[in-house]
Amino acid sequence: MTTYIVVADAARARIFTRDGIRLTEQESLVHAEGRLHEGDLITDGRGDIHESTATSTRSSGGEDVALHHHAELFAKQVAERLYRARIENRMAKLILVAPPQFLGLMRDKLDDVTGKLILHSLSKDLSKAALETIQNAVRELR
């Protein structure tokens, strides 16, 4: 069993395994809605933005309601992948790397047993970083 390292943001999650100090990217999950702007997410199904919804959302201080909802959905998808890796005995330890808000969402979505496998969390956005940069960032996290 190995250490899984998840490097994510609200739009992409890269899942690595570590053998010694070398990382190998196993999978990349993409959540296209995580890249959209709030106005692009509030539509009527035909692509037309509902002005009343968008206006009321802005005026109530909930500018990021739809974005947060999609980030939660994606965090749940990532958590489900990690759950499967755990129950299939492929993951012994876990390191999470993500911007603060998404890091919190991922931690919240993990089941209790998988959550206990977390060795370290790094509050940093490295989702688009080169492999070498990620490797250097997690090298000392054991």
C-alpha positions as CSV (number, residue, x, y, z in Angstrom):
1,M,0.0,0.0,0.0
2,T,1.2,3.4,-0.8
3,T,0.9,7.1,0.0
4,Y,-1.6,9.0,-2.1
5,I,-1.1,12.7,-2.8
6,V,-4.0,14.7,-4.0
7,V,-3.2,18.1,-5.6
8,A,-6.5,19.9,-6.3
9,D,-8.5,23.0,-6.8
10,A,-12.2,23.4,-7.5
11,A,-11.7,22.5,-11.2
12,R,-9.0,19.8,-11.2
13,A,-7.7,17.1,-9.0
14,R,-4.4,15.3,-9.7
15,I,-3.9,12.0,-7.8
16,F,-0.3,10.9,-7.4
17,T,1.3,7.9,-5.6
18,R,4.7,8.1,-4.0
19,D,7.4,5.5,-4.3
20,G,10.3,6.7,-2.1
21,I,10.6,10.4,-3.2
22,R,9.3,9.9,-6.7
23,L,5.7,10.8,-7.6
24,T,3.7,9.1,-10.3
25,E,0.5,10.7,-11.5
26,Q,-2.2,8.1,-11.5
27,E,-5.3,10.0,-12.4
28,S,-6.5,13.5,-13.2
29,L,-10.1,14.5,-12.5
30,V,-11.6,17.5,-14.2
31,H,-14.6,19.5,-13.1
32,A,-15.4,22.0,-15.9
33,E,-18.0,23.9,-13.8
34,G,-15.2,24.8,-11.4
35,R,-13.7,27.0,-14.1
36,L,-16.9,29.0,-14.9
37,H,-17.9,32.4,-13.5
38,E,-20.9,32.7,-11.2
39,G,-23.0,34.2,-14.0
40,D,-22.3,31.3,-16.3
41,L,-23.6,28.9,-13.7
42,I,-27.0,30.6,-13.2
43,T,-28.9,29.8,-16.4
44,D,-32.3,28.6,-17.5
45,G,-31.0,25.5,-19.3
46,R,-30.9,27.2,-22.7
47,G,-27.9,29.2,-21.6
48,D,-29.9,32.4,-20.8
49,I,-28.9,34.0,-17.5
50,H,-31.8,34.6,-15.1
51,E,-31.3,38.3,-14.2
52,S,-33.6,38.1,-11.2
53,T,-31.7,35.1,-9.8
54,A,-28.3,36.6,-10.5
55,T,-29.3,40.0,-9.1
56,S,-30.9,38.6,-5.9
57,T,-27.8,36.4,-5.4
58,R,-25.5,39.4,-5.7
59,S,-27.7,41.6,-3.4
60,S,-27.9,39.0,-0.7
61,G,-24.1,38.6,-0.5
62,G,-24.1,35.1,-2.0
63,E,-22.1,35.9,-5.1
64,D,-20.4,32.5,-5.0
65,V,-23.3,30.3,-4.1
66,A,-23.3,28.3,-7.4
67,L,-19.5,28.2,-7.5
68,H,-19.4,26.9,-3.9
69,H,-22.1,24.3,-4.7
70,H,-20.0,23.0,-7.7
71,A,-16.9,23.0,-5.6
72,E,-18.7,20.8,-3.0
73,L,-19.8,18.4,-5.7
74,F,-16.3,18.1,-7.0
75,A,-14.9,17.6,-3.5
76,K,-17.3,14.8,-3.0
77,Q,-16.2,13.2,-6.2
78,V,-12.6,13.4,-5.1
79,A,-13.5,12.0,-1.7
80,E,-15.3,9.0,-3.4
81,R,-12.2,8.2,-5.4
82,L,-10.1,8.2,-2.2
83,Y,-12.7,6.0,-0.4
84,R,-12.5,3.5,-3.2
85,A,-8.7,3.5,-3.1
86,R,-8.8,2.9,0.7
87,I,-11.4,0.0,0.6
88,E,-9.4,-1.6,-2.3
89,N,-6.3,-1.5,0.0
90,R,-4.4,0.6,-2.5
91,M,-3.9,3.6,-0.1
92,A,-2.2,3.5,3.3
93,K,-1.5,7.3,3.8
94,L,-2.9,10.5,2.3
95,I,-1.5,14.0,1.7
96,L,-3.8,16.7,0.6
97,V,-2.6,19.9,-1.3
98,A,-5.2,22.5,-2.2
99,P,-6.1,26.2,-1.7
100,P,-7.6,26.8,1.8
101,Q,-11.3,26.7,0.9
102,F,-11.1,23.6,-1.3
103,L,-8.8,21.9,1.2
104,G,-11.5,22.3,3.8
105,L,-14.2,21.0,1.5
106,M,-12.2,17.9,0.6
107,R,-11.6,17.2,4.3
108,D,-15.3,17.6,5.1
109,K,-16.3,15.2,2.3
110,L,-14.0,12.4,3.4
111,D,-15.4,9.5,5.4
112,D,-14.0,9.2,8.9
113,V,-11.7,6.2,8.2
114,T,-10.2,7.8,5.1
115,G,-9.8,11.1,6.9
116,K,-7.7,9.4,9.6
117,L,-5.2,8.4,6.8
118,I,-4.3,12.1,6.3
119,L,-0.6,12.6,7.2
120,H,-0.4,16.2,6.1
121,S,-2.4,19.0,4.5
122,L,-0.7,21.7,2.5
123,S,-2.7,24.8,2.0
124,K,-1.4,25.9,-1.4
125,D,-2.7,25.9,-5.0
126,L,-0.3,23.6,-7.0
127,S,-3.0,22.1,-9.3
128,K,-1.4,23.5,-12.4
129,A,2.2,23.1,-11.2
130,A,4.8,21.0,-12.9
131,L,5.5,17.6,-11.4
132,E,8.9,18.7,-10.1
133,T,7.4,21.6,-8.2
134,I,4.8,19.3,-6.6
135,Q,7.5,16.8,-5.8
136,N,9.6,19.5,-4.0
137,A,6.6,20.8,-2.1
138,V,5.7,17.4,-0.6
139,R,9.2,15.9,-0.3
140,E,9.4,16.5,3.4
141,L,5.8,15.5,4.2
142,R,6.0,11.9,5.4
